[in-house]
């Protein structure tokens, strides 16, 4: 994973240099830092056990940071978030800590922005095991996913955000989630939130 992140950062800084060189024609380049937080009350998770599907209701609170380069109406960068999640099935409750890391692109139009994200790494650790789903207390699940989001600017730097994420976890602890026991655990997240945009502009001419 560490080597994978090194490659990603090299790609990011290569893009930074290329956009910096290109900015000699456009005279400027912008860097954005975008802290955000979000919440969801109607998330869903599904998992198969012995060929039967179990559905769970999830809710969570998350906070994170996006760092990106801005090139006209396009932003390209990295996203990281972490938080706490509850998964509920009937009267059974599991509590997880969670995090994800990904790359994203945002296209802006007036006060609106459309964002797509590929989560290269997604993980969560079972903090309290109420037998709602797979895993034992202290075990971590790992996977990946993708998402799409919409931002709406309400003040000069304040955004209302909505994100849909689909995260799939193929492993919990040392256990592969295979049909013989449990199969893939999948989270569908519907997240509302707020974010604040810090914009830094550099002139090259």
N, C-alpha and C positions, 0 to 999 in steps of 0.2 A: 504493500500500500504506500509506503514512504517513497519508493522509487517511482510509483505511478504519479504521486503528487509532484515530485520533482519535474517529471516530464510536463505535467500540466502547467506548472509555473514557468518553465522554459517557453512553452507555447504562448503563454500570456505575455511575457516580457518581449518575445519576438514580435507579437502583434503591437505591443506598445512602441517598439522601435520603428516598425513599418509605418504605423500611423503618425508617429512623430516626424518621420522623414516626409511623409505625404503632407503633413501640416505646414511644411515650408511653403507649399503652394497656397494653402488656405489660411496661413498665418496663426492658427491657434489649434489647440487640442484640449479637450476637457476630461477631467478625471472625476468620477462620482463615488461617494461613499453613502450608502443607503441603509442605515439601521432600521429594523422593522420588528413589530410584534404582531401576533395573530392568535385567534382562538377559533375553535369549532365545537359545536354541540351535536351535530348530526352526521358525524363521520361513520364509516362502516369498515368492518374487517371481516374477512371470510377465511375459513380454513377447513380442509377435509380431514376427517378421521374415520378410518375403516370404511371408506367410500361414501361417507355421509358428510354433507356440507353443514358447517356451523356458521351462523352469522352473528357478529358482535356489533354493538353500538359503541362508538368511541367518541370521546371528547378530549380536548387538550388545550394547553397554552404553550406557545412557542415564541422565541425571540431569536433574531439573527442579524446578519450583515451581508449586504451585497456590495462588491467593489467592481467598478467597471470603467471602461473607456467609452467616451461619447464621441460619435462621429456623425455629424449632422443629426438625422432622426433615428440613428441606430446606436444602441448601447450593447457592448459585449463584455462579459465579466464572469466573476465567480460568486457563488452564494453558499453561505453556511448558516444553518439554524439548529437550535436545540430546544428541548422542552420536556414537559411531563404529559403523559397520556393515561387515560383510564379506558379499559376495554370491559364492556359489560355484556354478559349473556345470562338471561333470566335474572337471578339474584346473585350471580357470581361476578366478582370484580377482580381484574388484574390491573396493576399499576406499573407503568413503564417510564423510564427515562429514554429520550430519543434524540437523534441527531441525523443530519444529512449534509452532504457536500456535493455541489454540482456546478455546472457551467450554464450560463443563460444568455439569451439575446432579447433585447427589447426594441420594439418599433414604436415610435411616438407619433401621434397625430393630434395637434392642438392640445387639449387638456387630457386626452386619453393616451394610454400606452398598452400595447399587447406584449406579453412576455412569455417565452417558452424556456423551459429548463430541463436539462438532462441531469438526473441525480446519479453520479458515478458511484457514490457510496452512501448507503442508508443503513442505520443501525438503531437498535433499541435494546435496553437491558431491563429485565423483569425485576422490579424492586419489591413488589408484593404479589405473591402467587395465590390467587383465589380460585384456581382451576377453571377459569373462563375459557382459556385457550391453551396452546402448547407451551412448553418450557417450564423450567423450575426456577425458583427464586435465585437471582444472581447470574443467571445465564443471559447471554447476549445473542440477538438475532442480527443477521447481516443480509444485505441485498442491495437493490438499486431501484431506479424508477424514472418517472418523467412527470412533468407538470405543465400547466398553462395558467397564466394569470392576467388579470386586467387591473390597471391602475387608473385612478381618476384624481386629478390635481384639484384640491379645494382651496388651498392657499399657495403662496409662492413656492414653498418648499414642502408642504404637507400633502400626503397622498392617502386616499382610501384605497385599499387593495382587496382583491378577491383572488384566491388561488384554488385550483383543483389539482391534486396530486394523486398519482397511483404508484404506490411503493410495494415492491414484492420482496419477500424475505424467504430465502431458500435454505437457510441453516440457522439452527438455534443451539448454542453451545457446540458440542461435538456431534450433534445429531443432524443429519441431512433430512430435510423435509421431503420424504419420498412416500409414494402411495401405500407402502407396506404398513406405515404407521400414520404419521401426519404428512400431508402434502402442503404445497406452498401456502404460506400465510400472506395475504394480500390486504393492504390498507388503501381505502379510497377516502381522501381527505378533502373537505370543503371548508376553506379557511378564510375568514374575514379578518381584516387588520388595518393598521395604520403604519405608515413609514415616513421618514423624514429624509430629504435629499440634500446632501452637502455637495456642492459643485465647485471644483477647482479648475481654473483655466490658466493655461500656460501659453505665452506668445513666443514664437520662434523667429519672428522678424522684427 
